[in-house]
Amino acid sequence: MKIALLDGEEVLATEQANHGSGGGWLYVTNRRVIFEPNALSFGSRVREIPLEDIDDVGPHNLLGIIPDGMEIWTRDGKRHRFVVWGRRRLIDMIHVCKSGIVE
């Protein structure tokens, strides 16, 4: 992980992911969801979504049928889609972190 963690921040889950046209790593921390593209992901950039900005998170099916996606809706109405394996674990972790159980 190249991006610096905040004071008191811990990585709780890590998964390979795609966002848009690039691949990389998705990190769920007790404070943020971070997508960090790999070196071969031209056009992709680091995405940081503070947990307090997340309005909803849930599964997304690629092409409406392939169960490999997760989407995050933020309070400003933006939607972030990621292709990940183990999406249920990541979605549950985000819900737990937002509930305040993990600090």
Phi and psi restraints in degrees (range 20) as a CNS / XPLOR table:
assign (resid 1 and name C) (resid 2 and name N)
       (resid 2 and name CA) (resid 2 and name C) 1.0 -91.2 20.0 2
assign (resid 2 and name N) (resid 2 and name CA)
       (resid 2 and name C) (resid 3 and name N) 1.0 -30.5 20.0 2
assign (resid 2 and name C) (resid 3 and name N)
       (resid 3 and name CA) (resid 3 and name C) 1.0 -74.4 20.0 2
assign (resid 3 and name N) (resid 3 and name CA)
       (resid 3 and name C) (resid 4 and name N) 1.0 140.1 20.0 2
assign (resid 3 and name C) (resid 4 and name N)
       (resid 4 and name CA) (resid 4 and name C) 1.0 -76.7 20.0 2
assign (resid 4 and name N) (resid 4 and name CA)
       (resid 4 and name C) (resid 5 and name N) 1.0 139.8 20.0 2
assign (resid 4 and name C) (resid 5 and name N)
       (resid 5 and name CA) (resid 5 and name C) 1.0 -80.8 20.0 2
assign (resid 5 and name N) (resid 5 and name CA)
       (resid 5 and name C) (resid 6 and name N) 1.0 151.8 20.0 2
assign (resid 5 and name C) (resid 6 and name N)
       (resid 6 and name CA) (resid 6 and name C) 1.0 -78.1 20.0 2
assign (resid 6 and name N) (resid 6 and name CA)
       (resid 6 and name C) (resid 7 and name N) 1.0 165.1 20.0 2
assign (resid 6 and name C) (resid 7 and name N)
       (resid 7 and name CA) (resid 7 and name C) 1.0 -57.8 20.0 2
assign (resid 7 and name N) (resid 7 and name CA)
       (resid 7 and name C) (resid 8 and name N) 1.0 128.0 20.0 2
assign (resid 7 and name C) (resid 8 and name N)
       (resid 8 and name CA) (resid 8 and name C) 1.0 77.9 20.0 2
assign (resid 8 and name N) (resid 8 and name CA)
       (resid 8 and name C) (resid 9 and name N) 1.0 4.6 20.0 2
assign (resid 8 and name C) (resid 9 and name N)
       (resid 9 and name CA) (resid 9 and name C) 1.0 -88.9 20.0 2
assign (resid 9 and name N) (resid 9 and name CA)
       (resid 9 and name C) (resid 10 and name N) 1.0 138.6 20.0 2
assign (resid 9 and name C) (resid 10 and name N)
       (resid 10 and name CA) (resid 10 and name C) 1.0 -130.6 20.0 2
assign (resid 10 and name N) (resid 10 and name CA)
       (resid 10 and name C) (resid 11 and name N) 1.0 139.5 20.0 2
assign (resid 10 and name C) (resid 11 and name N)
       (resid 11 and name CA) (resid 11 and name C) 1.0 -78.1 20.0 2
assign (resid 11 and name N) (resid 11 and name CA)
       (resid 11 and name C) (resid 12 and name N) 1.0 124.3 20.0 2
assign (resid 11 and name C) (resid 12 and name N)
       (resid 12 and name CA) (resid 12 and name C) 1.0 -104.7 20.0 2
assign (resid 12 and name N) (resid 12 and name CA)
       (resid 12 and name C) (resid 13 and name N) 1.0 -25.9 20.0 2
assign (resid 12 and name C) (resid 13 and name N)
       (resid 13 and name CA) (resid 13 and name C) 1.0 -153.5 20.0 2
assign (resid 13 and name N) (resid 13 and name CA)
       (resid 13 and name C) (resid 14 and name N) 1.0 144.4 20.0 2
assign (resid 13 and name C) (resid 14 and name N)
       (resid 14 and name CA) (resid 14 and name C) 1.0 -135.8 20.0 2
assign (resid 14 and name N) (resid 14 and name CA)
       (resid 14 and name C) (resid 15 and name N) 1.0 137.3 20.0 2
assign (resid 14 and name C) (resid 15 and name N)
       (resid 15 and name CA) (resid 15 and name C) 1.0 -151.3 20.0 2
assign (resid 15 and name N) (resid 15 and name CA)
       (resid 15 and name C) (resid 16 and name N) 1.0 142.0 20.0 2
assign (resid 15 and name C) (resid 16 and name N)
       (resid 16 and name CA) (resid 16 and name C) 1.0 -64.6 20.0 2
assign (resid 16 and name N) (resid 16 and name CA)
       (resid 16 and name C) (resid 17 and name N) 1.0 142.8 20.0 2
assign (resid 16 and name C) (resid 17 and name N)
       (resid 17 and name CA) (resid 17 and name C) 1.0 -152.3 20.0 2
assign (resid 17 and name N) (resid 17 and name CA)
       (resid 17 and name C) (resid 18 and name N) 1.0 161.4 20.0 2
assign (resid 17 and name C) (resid 18 and name N)
       (resid 18 and name CA) (resid 18 and name C) 1.0 -118.6 20.0 2
assign (resid 18 and name N) (resid 18 and name CA)
       (resid 18 and name C) (resid 19 and name N) 1.0 143.1 20.0 2
assign (resid 18 and name C) (resid 19 and name N)
       (resid 19 and name CA) (resid 19 and name C) 1.0 -137.3 20.0 2
assign (resid 19 and name N) (resid 19 and name CA)
       (resid 19 and name C) (resid 20 and name N) 1.0 118.7 20.0 2
assign (resid 19 and name C) (resid 20 and name N)
       (resid 20 and name CA) (resid 20 and name C) 1.0 65.2 20.0 2
assign (resid 20 and name N) (resid 20 and name CA)
       (resid 20 and name C) (resid 21 and name N) 1.0 -123.5 20.0 2
assign (resid 20 and name C) (resid 21 and name N)
       (resid 21 and name CA) (resid 21 and name C) 1.0 -100.8 20.0 2
assign (resid 21 and name N) (resid 21 and name CA)
       (resid 21 and name C) (resid 22 and name N) 1.0 7.2 20.0 2
assign (resid 21 and name C) (resid 22 and name N)
       (resid 22 and name CA) (resid 22 and name C) 1.0 -128.5 20.0 2
assign (resid 22 and name N) (resid 22 and name CA)
       (resid 22 and name C) (resid 23 and name N) 1.0 154.0 20.0 2
assign (resid 22 and name C) (resid 23 and name N)
       (resid 23 and name CA) (resid 23 and name C) 1.0 -99.9 20.0 2
assign (resid 23 and name N) (resid 23 and name CA)
       (resid 23 and name C) (resid 24 and name N) 1.0 164.5 20.0 2
assign (resid 23 and name C) (resid 24 and name N)
       (resid 24 and name CA) (resid 24 and name C) 1.0 173.6 20.0 2
assign (resid 24 and name N) (resid 24 and name CA)
       (resid 24 and name C) (resid 25 and name N) 1.0 -145.8 20.0 2
assign (resid 24 and name C) (resid 25 and name N)
       (resid 25 and name CA) (resid 25 and name C) 1.0 -125.6 20.0 2
assign (resid 25 and name N) (resid 25 and name CA)
       (resid 25 and name C) (resid 26 and name N) 1.0 139.3 20.0 2
assign (resid 25 and name C) (resid 26 and name N)
       (resid 26 and name CA) (resid 26 and name C) 1.0 -109.9 20.0 2
assign (resid 26 and name N) (resid 26 and name CA)
       (resid 26 and name C) (resid 27 and name N) 1.0 126.7 20.0 2
assign (resid 26 and name C) (resid 27 and name N)
       (resid 27 and name CA) (resid 27 and name C) 1.0 -115.7 20.0 2
assign (resid 27 and name N) (resid 27 and name CA)
       (resid 27 and name C) (resid 28 and name N) 1.0 133.7 20.0 2
assign (resid 27 and name C) (resid 28 and name N)
       (resid 28 and name CA) (resid 28 and name C) 1.0 -109.6 20.0 2
assign (resid 28 and name N) (resid 28 and name CA)
       (resid 28 and name C) (resid 29 and name N) 1.0 121.8 20.0 2
assign (resid 28 and name C) (resid 29 and name N)
       (resid 29 and name CA) (resid 29 and name C) 1.0 -113.5 20.0 2
assign (resid 29 and name N) (resid 29 and name CA)
       (resid 29 and name C) (resid 30 and name N) 1.0 178.2 20.0 2
assign (resid 29 and name C) (resid 30 and name N)
       (resid 30 and name CA) (resid 30 and name C) 1.0 -76.2 20.0 2
assign (resid 30 and name N) (resid 30 and name CA)
       (resid 30 and name C) (resid 31 and name N) 1.0 0.9 20.0 2
assign (resid 30 and name C) (resid 31 and name N)
       (resid 31 and name CA) (resid 31 and name C) 1.0 -129.7 20.0 2
assign (resid 31 and name N) (resid 31 and name CA)
       (resid 31 and name C) (resid 32 and name N) 1.0 -23.8 20.0 2
assign (resid 31 and name C) (resid 32 and name N)
       (resid 32 and name CA) (resid 32 and name C) 1.0 -150.6 20.0 2
assign (resid 32 and name N) (resid 32 and name CA)
       (resid 32 and name C) (resid 33 and name N) 1.0 164.2 20.0 2
assign (resid 32 and name C) (resid 33 and name N)
       (resid 33 and name CA) (resid 33 and name C) 1.0 -110.1 20.0 2
assign (resid 33 and name N) (resid 33 and name CA)
       (resid 33 and name C) (resid 34 and name N) 1.0 127.2 20.0 2
assign (resid 33 and name C) (resid 34 and name N)
       (resid 34 and name CA) (resid 34 and name C) 1.0 -125.6 20.0 2
assign (resid 34 and name N) (resid 34 and name CA)
       (resid 34 and name C) (resid 35 and name N) 1.0 128.1 20.0 2
assign (resid 34 and name C) (resid 35 and name N)
       (resid 35 and name CA) (resid 35 and name C) 1.0 -107.8 20.0 2
assign (resid 35 and name N) (resid 35 and name CA)
       (resid 35 and name C) (resid 36 and name N) 1.0 125.1 20.0 2
assign (resid 35 and name C) (resid 36 and name N)
       (resid 36 and name CA) (resid 36 and name C) 1.0 -120.2 20.0 2
assign (resid 36 and name N) (resid 36 and name CA)
       (resid 36 and name C) (resid 37 and name N) 1.0 111.4 20.0 2
assign (resid 36 and name C) (resid 37 and name N)
       (resid 37 and name CA) (resid 37 and name C) 1.0 -69.3 20.0 2
assign (resid 37 and name N) (resid 37 and name CA)
       (resid 37 and name C) (resid 38 and name N) 1.0 153.5 20.0 2
assign (resid 37 and name C) (resid 38 and name N)
       (resid 38 and name CA) (resid 38 and name C) 1.0 -81.7 20.0 2
assign (resid 38 and name N) (resid 38 and name CA)
       (resid 38 and name C) (resid 39 and name N) 1.0 172.9 20.0 2
assign (resid 38 and name C) (resid 39 and name N)
       (resid 39 and name CA) (resid 39 and name C) 1.0 -63.2 20.0 2
assign (resid 39 and name N) (resid 39 and name CA)
       (resid 39 and name C) (resid 40 and name N) 1.0 -23.0 20.0 2
assign (resid 39 and name C) (resid 40 and name N)
       (resid 40 and name CA) (resid 40 and name C) 1.0 -90.8 20.0 2
assign (resid 40 and name N) (resid 40 and name CA)
       (resid 40 and name C) (resid 41 and name N) 1.0 0.1 20.0 2
assign (resid 40 and name C) (resid 41 and name N)
       (resid 41 and name CA) (resid 41 and name C) 1.0 -91.0 20.0 2
assign (resid 41 and name N) (resid 41 and name CA)
       (resid 41 and name C) (resid 42 and name N) 1.0 81.3 20.0 2
assign (resid 41 and name C) (resid 42 and name N)
       (resid 42 and name CA) (resid 42 and name C) 1.0 -69.6 20.0 2
assign (resid 42 and name N) (resid 42 and name CA)
       (resid 42 and name C) (resid 43 and name N) 1.0 132.6 20.0 2
assign (resid 42 and name C) (resid 43 and name N)
       (resid 43 and name CA) (resid 43 and name C) 1.0 91.1 20.0 2
assign (resid 43 and name N) (resid 43 and name CA)
       (resid 43 and name C) (resid 44 and name N) 1.0 -14.7 20.0 2
assign (resid 43 and name C) (resid 44 and name N)
       (resid 44 and name CA) (resid 44 and name C) 1.0 -89.9 20.0 2
assign (resid 44 and name N) (resid 44 and name CA)
       (resid 44 and name C) (resid 45 and name N) 1.0 152.1 20.0 2
assign (resid 44 and name C) (resid 45 and name N)
       (resid 45 and name CA) (resid 45 and name C) 1.0 -137.1 20.0 2
assign (resid 45 and name N) (resid 45 and name CA)
       (resid 45 and name C) (resid 46 and name N) 1.0 165.4 20.0 2
assign (resid 45 and name C) (resid 46 and name N)
       (resid 46 and name CA) (resid 46 and name C) 1.0 -62.9 20.0 2
assign (resid 46 and name N) (resid 46 and name CA)
       (resid 46 and name C) (resid 47 and name N) 1.0 135.2 20.0 2
assign (resid 46 and name C) (resid 47 and name N)
       (resid 47 and name CA) (resid 47 and name C) 1.0 -120.6 20.0 2
assign (resid 47 and name N) (resid 47 and name CA)
       (resid 47 and name C) (resid 48 and name N) 1.0 127.8 20.0 2
assign (resid 47 and name C) (resid 48 and name N)
       (resid 48 and name CA) (resid 48 and name C) 1.0 -121.1 20.0 2
assign (resid 48 and name N) (resid 48 and name CA)
       (resid 48 and name C) (resid 49 and name N) 1.0 124.8 20.0 2
assign (resid 48 and name C) (resid 49 and name N)
       (resid 49 and name CA) (resid 49 and name C) 1.0 -123.0 20.0 2
assign (resid 49 and name N) (resid 49 and name CA)
       (resid 49 and name C) (resid 50 and name N) 1.0 105.6 20.0 2
assign (resid 49 and name C) (resid 50 and name N)
       (resid 50 and name CA) (resid 50 and name C) 1.0 -61.7 20.0 2
assign (resid 50 and name N) (resid 50 and name CA)
       (resid 50 and name C) (resid 51 and name N) 1.0 140.5 20.0 2
assign (resid 50 and name C) (resid 51 and name N)
       (resid 51 and name CA) (resid 51 and name C) 1.0 -57.0 20.0 2
assign (resid 51 and name N) (resid 51 and name CA)
       (resid 51 and name C) (resid 52 and name N) 1.0 -35.0 20.0 2
assign (resid 51 and name C) (resid 52 and name N)
       (resid 52 and name CA) (resid 52 and name C) 1.0 -69.6 20.0 2
assign (resid 52 and name N) (resid 52 and name CA)
       (resid 52 and name C) (resid 53 and name N) 1.0 -15.4 20.0 2
assign (resid 52 and name C) (resid 53 and name N)
       (resid 53 and name CA) (resid 53 and name C) 1.0 -90.1 20.0 2
assign (resid 53 and name N) (resid 53 and name CA)
       (resid 53 and name C) (resid 54 and name N) 1.0 -8.8 20.0 2
assign (resid 53 and name C) (resid 54 and name N)
       (resid 54 and name CA) (resid 54 and name C) 1.0 -81.7 20.0 2
assign (resid 54 and name N) (resid 54 and name CA)
       (resid 54 and name C) (resid 55 and name N) 1.0 121.7 20.0 2
assign (resid 54 and name C) (resid 55 and name N)
       (resid 55 and name CA) (resid 55 and name C) 1.0 -88.6 20.0 2
assign (resid 55 and name N) (resid 55 and name CA)
       (resid 55 and name C) (resid 56 and name N) 1.0 -40.0 20.0 2
assign (resid 55 and name C) (resid 56 and name N)
       (resid 56 and name CA) (resid 56 and name C) 1.0 -157.1 20.0 2
assign (resid 56 and name N) (resid 56 and name CA)
       (resid 56 and name C) (resid 57 and name N) 1.0 154.6 20.0 2
assign (resid 56 and name C) (resid 57 and name N)
       (resid 57 and name CA) (resid 57 and name C) 1.0 -143.5 20.0 2
assign (resid 57 and name N) (resid 57 and name CA)
       (resid 57 and name C) (resid 58 and name N) 1.0 139.3 20.0 2
assign (resid 57 and name C) (resid 58 and name N)
       (resid 58 and name CA) (resid 58 and name C) 1.0 -165.8 20.0 2
assign (resid 58 and name N) (resid 58 and name CA)
       (resid 58 and name C) (resid 59 and name N) 1.0 178.2 20.0 2
assign (resid 58 and name C) (resid 59 and name N)
       (resid 59 and name CA) (resid 59 and name C) 1.0 -73.9 20.0 2
assign (resid 59 and name N) (resid 59 and name CA)
       (resid 59 and name C) (resid 60 and name N) 1.0 155.1 20.0 2
assign (resid 59 and name C) (resid 60 and name N)
       (resid 60 and name CA) (resid 60 and name C) 1.0 -140.7 20.0 2
assign (resid 60 and name N) (resid 60 and name CA)
       (resid 60 and name C) (resid 61 and name N) 1.0 136.1 20.0 2
assign (resid 60 and name C) (resid 61 and name N)
       (resid 61 and name CA) (resid 61 and name C) 1.0 -102.7 20.0 2
assign (resid 61 and name N) (resid 61 and name CA)
       (resid 61 and name C) (resid 62 and name N) 1.0 122.1 20.0 2
assign (resid 61 and name C) (resid 62 and name N)
       (resid 62 and name CA) (resid 62 and name C) 1.0 -61.5 20.0 2
assign (resid 62 and name N) (resid 62 and name CA)
       (resid 62 and name C) (resid 63 and name N) 1.0 132.0 20.0 2
assign (resid 62 and name C) (resid 63 and name N)
       (resid 63 and name CA) (resid 63 and name C) 1.0 56.6 20.0 2
assign (resid 63 and name N) (resid 63 and name CA)
       (resid 63 and name C) (resid 64 and name N) 1.0 19.4 20.0 2
assign (resid 63 and name C) (resid 64 and name N)
       (resid 64 and name CA) (resid 64 and name C) 1.0 79.7 20.0 2
assign (resid 64 and name N) (resid 64 and name CA)
       (resid 64 and name C) (resid 65 and name N) 1.0 -4.9 20.0 2
assign (resid 64 and name C) (resid 65 and name N)
       (resid 65 and name CA) (resid 65 and name C) 1.0 -132.4 20.0 2
assign (resid 65 and name N) (resid 65 and name CA)
       (resid 65 and name C) (resid 66 and name N) 1.0 -25.0 20.0 2
assign (resid 65 and name C) (resid 66 and name N)
       (resid 66 and name CA) (resid 66 and name C) 1.0 -91.5 20.0 2
assign (resid 66 and name N) (resid 66 and name CA)
       (resid 66 and name C) (resid 67 and name N) 1.0 113.0 20.0 2
assign (resid 66 and name C) (resid 67 and name N)
       (resid 67 and name CA) (resid 67 and name C) 1.0 -81.4 20.0 2
assign (resid 67 and name N) (resid 67 and name CA)
       (resid 67 and name C) (resid 68 and name N) 1.0 69.9 20.0 2
assign (resid 67 and name C) (resid 68 and name N)
       (resid 68 and name CA) (resid 68 and name C) 1.0 -132.7 20.0 2
assign (resid 68 and name N) (resid 68 and name CA)
       (resid 68 and name C) (resid 69 and name N) 1.0 16.8 20.0 2
assign (resid 68 and name C) (resid 69 and name N)
       (resid 69 and name CA) (resid 69 and name C) 1.0 -121.6 20.0 2
assign (resid 69 and name N) (resid 69 and name CA)
       (resid 69 and name C) (resid 70 and name N) 1.0 161.5 20.0 2
assign (resid 69 and name C) (resid 70 and name N)
       (resid 70 and name CA) (resid 70 and name C) 1.0 -139.5 20.0 2
assign (resid 70 and name N) (resid 70 and name CA)
       (resid 70 and name C) (resid 71 and name N) 1.0 138.7 20.0 2
assign (resid 70 and name C) (resid 71 and name N)
       (resid 71 and name CA) (resid 71 and name C) 1.0 -126.2 20.0 2
assign (resid 71 and name N) (resid 71 and name CA)
       (resid 71 and name C) (resid 72 and name N) 1.0 142.8 20.0 2
assign (resid 71 and name C) (resid 72 and name N)
       (resid 72 and name CA) (resid 72 and name C) 1.0 -119.2 20.0 2
assign (resid 72 and name N) (resid 72 and name CA)
       (resid 72 and name C) (resid 73 and name N) 1.0 125.7 20.0 2
assign (resid 72 and name C) (resid 73 and name N)
       (resid 73 and name CA) (resid 73 and name C) 1.0 -101.8 20.0 2
assign (resid 73 and name N) (resid 73 and name CA)
       (resid 73 and name C) (resid 74 and name N) 1.0 131.1 20.0 2
assign (resid 73 and name C) (resid 74 and name N)
       (resid 74 and name CA) (resid 74 and name C) 1.0 -101.8 20.0 2
assign (resid 74 and name N) (resid 74 and name CA)
       (resid 74 and name C) (resid 75 and name N) 1.0 163.2 20.0 2
assign (resid 74 and name C) (resid 75 and name N)
       (resid 75 and name CA) (resid 75 and name C) 1.0 -59.7 20.0 2
assign (resid 75 and name N) (resid 75 and name CA)
       (resid 75 and name C) (resid 76 and name N) 1.0 -23.9 20.0 2
assign (resid 75 and name C) (resid 76 and name N)
       (resid 76 and name CA) (resid 76 and name C) 1.0 -85.7 20.0 2
assign (resid 76 and name N) (resid 76 and name CA)
       (resid 76 and name C) (resid 77 and name N) 1.0 7.9 20.0 2
assign (resid 76 and name C) (resid 77 and name N)
       (resid 77 and name CA) (resid 77 and name C) 1.0 88.6 20.0 2
assign (resid 77 and name N) (resid 77 and name CA)
       (resid 77 and name C) (resid 78 and name N) 1.0 2.0 20.0 2
assign (resid 77 and name C) (resid 78 and name N)
       (resid 78 and name CA) (resid 78 and name C) 1.0 -80.3 20.0 2
assign (resid 78 and name N) (resid 78 and name CA)
       (resid 78 and name C) (resid 79 and name N) 1.0 147.8 20.0 2
assign (resid 78 and name C) (resid 79 and name N)
       (resid 79 and name CA) (resid 79 and name C) 1.0 -118.1 20.0 2
assign (resid 79 and name N) (resid 79 and name CA)
       (resid 79 and name C) (resid 80 and name N) 1.0 131.6 20.0 2
assign (resid 79 and name C) (resid 80 and name N)
       (resid 80 and name CA) (resid 80 and name C) 1.0 -117.4 20.0 2
assign (resid 80 and name N) (resid 80 and name CA)
       (resid 80 and name C) (resid 81 and name N) 1.0 120.3 20.0 2
assign (resid 80 and name C) (resid 81 and name N)
       (resid 81 and name CA) (resid 81 and name C) 1.0 -108.5 20.0 2
assign (resid 81 and name N) (resid 81 and name CA)
       (resid 81 and name C) (resid 82 and name N) 1.0 136.3 20.0 2
assign (resid 81 and name C) (resid 82 and name N)
       (resid 82 and name CA) (resid 82 and name C) 1.0 -129.7 20.0 2
assign (resid 82 and name N) (resid 82 and name CA)
       (resid 82 and name C) (resid 83 and name N) 1.0 143.1 20.0 2
assign (resid 82 and name C) (resid 83 and name N)
       (resid 83 and name CA) (resid 83 and name C) 1.0 -100.1 20.0 2
assign (resid 83 and name N) (resid 83 and name CA)
       (resid 83 and name C) (resid 84 and name N) 1.0 119.2 20.0 2
assign (resid 83 and name C) (resid 84 and name N)
       (resid 84 and name CA) (resid 84 and name C) 1.0 -144.7 20.0 2
assign (resid 84 and name N) (resid 84 and name CA)
       (resid 84 and name C) (resid 85 and name N) 1.0 153.8 20.0 2
assign (resid 84 and name C) (resid 85 and name N)
       (resid 85 and name CA) (resid 85 and name C) 1.0 -95.2 20.0 2
assign (resid 85 and name N) (resid 85 and name CA)
       (resid 85 and name C) (resid 86 and name N) 1.0 149.1 20.0 2
assign (resid 85 and name C) (resid 86 and name N)
       (resid 86 and name CA) (resid 86 and name C) 1.0 74.6 20.0 2
assign (resid 86 and name N) (resid 86 and name CA)
       (resid 86 and name C) (resid 87 and name N) 1.0 32.4 20.0 2
assign (resid 86 and name C) (resid 87 and name N)
       (resid 87 and name CA) (resid 87 and name C) 1.0 -61.9 20.0 2
assign (resid 87 and name N) (resid 87 and name CA)
       (resid 87 and name C) (resid 88 and name N) 1.0 -35.4 20.0 2
assign (resid 87 and name C) (resid 88 and name N)
       (resid 88 and name CA) (resid 88 and name C) 1.0 -61.2 20.0 2
assign (resid 88 and name N) (resid 88 and name CA)
       (resid 88 and name C) (resid 89 and name N) 1.0 -42.3 20.0 2
assign (resid 88 and name C) (resid 89 and name N)
       (resid 89 and name CA) (resid 89 and name C) 1.0 -62.2 20.0 2
assign (resid 89 and name N) (resid 89 and name CA)
       (resid 89 and name C) (resid 90 and name N) 1.0 -42.9 20.0 2
assign (resid 89 and name C) (resid 90 and name N)
       (resid 90 and name CA) (resid 90 and name C) 1.0 -68.1 20.0 2
assign (resid 90 and name N) (resid 90 and name CA)
       (resid 90 and name C) (resid 91 and name N) 1.0 -43.2 20.0 2
assign (resid 90 and name C) (resid 91 and name N)
       (resid 91 and name CA) (resid 91 and name C) 1.0 -61.3 20.0 2
assign (resid 91 and name N) (resid 91 and name CA)
       (resid 91 and name C) (resid 92 and name N) 1.0 -45.8 20.0 2
assign (resid 91 and name C) (resid 92 and name N)
       (resid 92 and name CA) (resid 92 and name C) 1.0 -62.2 20.0 2
assign (resid 92 and name N) (resid 92 and name CA)
       (resid 92 and name C) (resid 93 and name N) 1.0 -40.3 20.0 2
assign (resid 92 and name C) (resid 93 and name N)
       (resid 93 and name CA) (resid 93 and name C) 1.0 -63.2 20.0 2
assign (resid 93 and name N) (resid 93 and name CA)
       (resid 93 and name C) (resid 94 and name N) 1.0 -41.4 20.0 2
assign (resid 93 and name C) (resid 94 and name N)
       (resid 94 and name CA) (resid 94 and name C) 1.0 -63.7 20.0 2
assign (resid 94 and name N) (resid 94 and name CA)
       (resid 94 and name C) (resid 95 and name N) 1.0 -43.2 20.0 2
assign (resid 94 and name C) (resid 95 and name N)
       (resid 95 and name CA) (resid 95 and name C) 1.0 -60.9 20.0 2
assign (resid 95 and name N) (resid 95 and name CA)
       (resid 95 and name C) (resid 96 and name N) 1.0 -43.3 20.0 2
assign (resid 95 and name C) (resid 96 and name N)
       (resid 96 and name CA) (resid 96 and name C) 1.0 -63.0 20.0 2
assign (resid 96 and name N) (resid 96 and name CA)
       (resid 96 and name C) (resid 97 and name N) 1.0 -44.9 20.0 2
assign (resid 96 and name C) (resid 97 and name N)
       (resid 97 and name CA) (resid 97 and name C) 1.0 -64.0 20.0 2
assign (resid 97 and name N) (resid 97 and name CA)
       (resid 97 and name C) (resid 98 and name N) 1.0 -41.2 20.0 2
assign (resid 97 and name C) (resid 98 and name N)
       (resid 98 and name CA) (resid 98 and name C) 1.0 -67.2 20.0 2
assign (resid 98 and name N) (resid 98 and name CA)
       (resid 98 and name C) (resid 99 and name N) 1.0 -28.0 20.0 2
assign (resid 98 and name C) (resid 99 and name N)
       (resid 99 and name CA) (resid 99 and name C) 1.0 -74.2 20.0 2
assign (resid 99 and name N) (resid 99 and name CA)
       (resid 99 and name C) (resid 100 and name N) 1.0 -12.6 20.0 2
assign (resid 99 and name C) (resid 100 and name N)
       (resid 100 and name CA) (resid 100 and name C) 1.0 90.5 20.0 2
assign (resid 100 and name N) (resid 100 and name CA)
       (resid 100 and name C) (resid 101 and name N) 1.0 2.2 20.0 2
assign (resid 100 and name C) (resid 101 and name N)
       (resid 101 and name CA) (resid 101 and name C) 1.0 -68.1 20.0 2
assign (resid 101 and name N) (resid 101 and name CA)
       (resid 101 and name C) (resid 102 and name N) 1.0 -37.8 20.0 2
assign (resid 101 and name C) (resid 102 and name N)
       (resid 102 and name CA) (resid 102 and name C) 1.0 -104.8 20.0 2
assign (resid 102 and name N) (resid 102 and name CA)
       (resid 102 and name C) (resid 103 and name N) 1.0 124.6 20.0 2
